[in-house]
Amino acid sequence: MQMMYETIYKALKEVGLDNKYCPQDYLNFFCLGNRETLSGEDNSAAKANKKEANTPQVSPLTFLLS
């Protein structure tokens, strides 16, 4: 991730936009892993809602900010 941020920063600096924009404006990182239950918890409810638990929760503002 750090390397990617540095690459974007260098490109912004080349065109003189490093003071106007930051690398975070152009890069998003997402964790696509499965959720795990804490040890000792009953995960039968988690299994019952497996499809719902793996459904991405997107804020309506996400599309406006893209």
Residue pairs with C-beta under 8 A, 6 or more apart in sequence:
1 27
1 29
4 23
4 27
5 23
5 24
5 27
6 23
8 23
8 26
8 27
9 18
9 22
9 23
12 18
12 21
12 22
12 23
34 54
35 46
35 53
35 54
37 43
37 46
46 53
